[in-house]
Amino acid sequence: MTRWMVAALLAAIGALGQAQPVWAQPSAAQVLSDLGWSAADQQRVLNGEFVTNDAAGASDRDLALSIAFLVKTSPADLSEQIIAGKILGTDPQVVASGEFNGSGSPADLAQLQVSKETLQAFVNARPGEALNLSTGEIAAFNALKSSGPQAALSQLRQMLLDRFQAYKVSGLAGIAPYDRGGSTTDVADQLRKASNAVTVLRKYMPALQQALIDYPRAAVPGMRQTFRWVNYNIDGTTTLVLVHELTAADGAARAVVQRQFYVSNGYNTEQAVAGFLPVQSGTVVAYTNHTFTDQVAGFGGGVKRGIGRRMMASKLTQMFETTRSRVGAQ
């Protein structure tokens, strides 16, 4: 899940801000309508409610949903907090994080530490769904069975650095697939489908959508981007994530994208797009999330996806509400 991004979006909810002018293109009503929210739902958003909506899945492995809500601050402030990573530490599930500088180096991952149990899991890795690793990565970890934990940690840091550098140079084409044992999971294809599924982005900011598909060959003038690694503790399990986040402006509006181009376990990949749309009372946030997992494919997949979406919607809404209450009490 894009937990720190959610926290960042909401950290400014209680902040004081001046009323923003309504911009004609695109208006919040237009965008929300394009995303499937009715006029009644739009009014609920303006009244301060969190309103969820199922988004069209990009594949049978996609748990897609949208959430819209009102924030009493400007789009520029929200996007700045996210791209600067200022609110990352507010997420209790974040154990540690770091930013990649330039083309990346081992020093960027020097602060990454994990337990011996986590390192042993990598050393004992096998093709399958327990860990998301390529065939070569599995072999590299297996070769360390007679070595100590420091060697495994060094290999883990190197693996993350290698994946970042491959993505930085080649974009989606540089993402190595996960070895499932007799088959592979093509993360690049899933992210490409997620990017193509954001039709509202294609309508209003087509250059940004193209940049998502053709990165690094395509970009948007004025686009800002950062790359980070994040160590999450999710329900007691270590999950390591490589993140590409970027933001672009359209007048007073902003679009912010968080792409998780590597996830060590739990799910395959995730891409979230948030539109920050100025209204007189602040900013309407239209947030769409595509999370891909192999666990909802096949027989009974429709039921699993329905349950998964409800669980995601419930958890995200709880996070929104908790953060808003915390900020409002300050």
ABEGO torsion letter per residue (X at the ends): XBAAAAAAAAAAAABBBBBBBBBAOBBAAAAAAAAGBBAAAAAAAAAGBBBBBBBBBABAABBBBBBBBBBBBBAAAAAAAAAAGAAAAABAABABBBBBBEAEBAAAAAABBBBAAAAAAAAABBBEAABBBBAAAAAAAAAAAABBAAAAAAAAAAAAAAAAAAAAAAEAAABBBBBAGGBBBBAAAAAAAAAAABAAAAAABAAAAAAAAAOAABBBBGBBBBBBBBBBBBGGBBBBBBBBBBBBBBEABBBBBBBBABBABGBABBBBBBBBBBBAAEBBBBBBBBBBBAAABEBGAAAAAAAAAAAAAAAAAAAAAAAAAAAAAX
